[in-house]
């Protein structure tokens, strides 16, 4: 099936999903919040019902997810940073974001254990 643009084609496929409270919740989220149902189902396939923890952690926050090419650059930086830290060298960077992350890593690196050590707090309300 062609969409009229030279070089681009579409393919159709059918996905069969068992009707469960989880699958209906995912469908609801996809439709109400304009999320990609196929991506949600893939996440569910990998993480099971724990995928809903992601929604709980991000509830009420604005989230920007990088494009695939940017995600790959971030991953290459991360791999390089891990090698730099393991060898005792400062983390090499090419961008301001990379420099910021490299400085954060350096501040939180426990040189004895080689682990990152940091404290964080999260506000929550107990259910009544």
C-alpha positions as CSV (number, residue, x, y, z in Angstrom):
1,X,0.0,0.0,0.0
2,X,1.5,3.4,-1.0
3,X,0.7,6.7,0.7
4,X,1.5,8.7,-2.4
5,X,5.0,9.8,-1.5
6,X,7.8,8.4,-3.6
7,X,9.9,5.9,-1.8
8,X,7.6,5.5,1.2
9,X,5.4,2.5,1.7
10,X,3.0,1.3,4.4
11,X,2.4,-2.1,5.7
12,X,-0.6,-3.3,7.6
13,X,-0.6,-5.8,10.3
14,X,-3.0,-7.1,12.9
15,X,-2.3,-7.3,16.6
16,X,-4.4,-9.6,18.8
17,X,-4.5,-8.8,22.5
18,X,-6.4,-10.6,25.2
19,X,-9.0,-8.5,26.9
20,X,-7.8,-7.8,30.4
21,X,-8.0,-4.8,32.7
22,X,-4.4,-4.0,31.8
23,X,-5.1,-4.1,28.0
24,X,-8.2,-2.0,28.4
25,X,-6.2,0.5,30.6
26,X,-3.5,0.7,27.8
27,X,-6.2,1.3,25.2
28,X,-7.8,4.0,27.3
29,X,-4.4,5.7,27.8
30,X,-3.6,5.5,24.1
31,X,-6.9,7.0,23.1
32,X,-7.4,9.6,25.8
33,X,-3.8,10.9,25.8
34,X,-2.9,10.2,22.2
35,X,-0.2,7.7,23.0
36,X,1.0,5.1,20.6
37,X,-0.9,1.9,21.4
38,X,1.6,-0.4,19.7
39,X,4.4,1.2,21.8
40,X,2.4,0.8,25.0
41,X,1.7,-2.9,24.1
42,X,5.4,-3.5,23.5
43,X,6.3,-1.9,26.9
44,X,3.6,-4.1,28.5
45,X,5.0,-7.2,26.8
46,X,8.5,-6.5,28.3
47,X,7.5,-5.1,31.7
48,X,4.1,-6.6,32.4
49,X,1.8,-4.6,34.7
50,X,4.9,-2.8,36.1
51,X,4.6,-0.5,33.1
52,X,1.9,1.3,35.1
53,X,4.6,2.2,37.6
54,X,6.1,4.4,34.9
55,X,2.9,6.3,34.6
56,X,2.7,6.7,38.3
57,X,6.2,8.1,38.5
58,X,5.6,10.5,35.6
59,X,2.1,11.5,36.5
60,X,1.5,15.2,36.1
61,X,4.9,15.9,34.5
62,X,5.7,17.1,31.1
63,X,7.9,14.6,29.3
64,X,10.0,15.1,26.2
65,X,11.4,11.9,24.7
66,X,14.4,12.4,22.4
67,X,14.3,11.2,18.8
68,X,15.9,7.9,18.0
69,X,19.1,9.5,16.5
70,X,19.6,11.6,19.7
71,X,19.0,8.6,21.9
72,X,21.7,6.8,20.0
73,X,24.1,9.7,20.5
74,X,23.3,9.7,24.2
75,X,24.0,6.0,24.4
76,X,27.4,6.4,22.7
77,X,28.2,9.2,25.1
78,X,27.2,6.9,28.0
79,X,29.3,4.1,26.8
80,X,32.3,6.4,26.5
81,X,31.7,8.0,29.9
82,X,31.6,4.6,31.6
83,X,35.0,3.8,30.0
84,X,36.4,7.2,31.0
85,X,35.2,6.8,34.6
86,X,36.6,3.2,34.9
87,X,40.0,4.4,33.7
88,X,40.1,7.4,36.1
89,X,40.0,9.9,33.3
90,X,37.6,12.9,33.2
91,X,34.5,12.3,31.1
92,X,35.1,13.5,27.5
93,X,32.3,15.7,26.1
94,X,31.3,17.5,22.9
95,X,28.1,19.3,24.0
96,X,27.0,21.3,27.0
97,X,24.6,18.6,28.0
98,X,27.3,16.0,27.9
99,X,29.6,18.3,30.0
100,X,26.8,18.8,32.5
101,X,26.2,15.0,32.8
102,X,30.0,14.4,33.0
103,X,30.4,16.9,35.9
104,X,27.4,15.4,37.7
105,X,28.9,11.9,37.3
106,X,32.3,13.1,38.7
107,X,30.6,14.7,41.7
108,X,28.7,11.6,42.6
109,X,31.3,8.9,41.9
110,X,32.5,7.0,44.9
111,X,36.1,6.3,44.0
112,X,36.4,3.4,46.5
113,X,33.5,1.4,45.1
114,X,33.3,2.9,41.6
115,X,29.5,3.4,42.1
116,X,27.4,6.5,41.8
117,X,26.1,7.7,45.1
118,X,23.4,10.3,45.4
119,X,20.3,11.1,47.5
120,X,16.9,11.9,46.1
121,X,13.6,12.7,47.6
122,X,10.1,12.2,46.2
123,X,6.9,13.7,47.6
124,X,3.9,11.5,47.8
125,X,0.6,11.3,49.5
126,X,-0.6,8.3,51.3
127,X,-3.9,6.8,50.3
128,X,-6.6,7.3,52.9
